[in-house]
């Protein structure tokens, strides 16, 4: 997992998490020493080395500082981890939101991963590069930069299809709702699996306790709930570990059933491998 840095998304409220009262949100946050007025999430991009291919899943915010000044660190952190961006063979995009695709190109307009093939669903590419949405009051400010990022790279783009391997050992899992073509990924190796959730959930303390609460930044919040429950049930019942893009760093852990909801159990960091 390689960090692009945190994003500031405003404050926690029932307007964002429909299904919670403000009192319950505040109670959870205070009990866990979190600032109720600072809804902040991490960006945990995943690098997978299959032995044949070097794959990056999601690319962060890039040079734009729409959600605060501390994002845009992916390239520096890749290099600090000994990973040359030019050696990335595949960039798999879970969806086309800014904090997942804007890192594809630099401020000069040149690709940050010049030798990579790019995978994304056709539904998301078409939705987020739709010229007609430029005048949309909420989406418009994002559509232009997303078009500027993705359309010049169109000849490198391959469409993801749920249930198929994007590269050997990494299978796209169709999980729409957060966006129309949102994908999670199941990574298989030597009889073991791990699931990259992408944006099925943003804050484990809230969305594990009440996974049926609708997240209003989803394109289709009800469909987002359905996808979240389906994958949470799968990983909890099969005890498959997860990787989560927006969970506290590094976003690696387990999902366990708790009553009608779940709980998140982070994997302890290993200081010696």
Buried (B, 14 or more C-beta within 10 A) or exposed (E): BBBBBBBBBEEBBBEBBBBBEEEBBBEBBEEEEBEBEEBBBBBBBBBBEBEEBBBBBBBBBBBBEBBBEBBBBBBEBBEEEEBEBEEBBBBBBBBBBBBBBBBBBEEEEEBBBEBBBBBBBBBBBEBBBBEEBEEEEEBEEBBBBBBEBBEBBEEBBEBBBBEEBBBEBBBBBBBBBBBBBBBBBBBEEEEEBBBBBBBBBBBBBBBBBBBBBBBEBBBBBEBBBBBBBEBBBBBBEEEBBBBBBBBBBBBBBBBBEEEEBBBBBBEEEEEEE
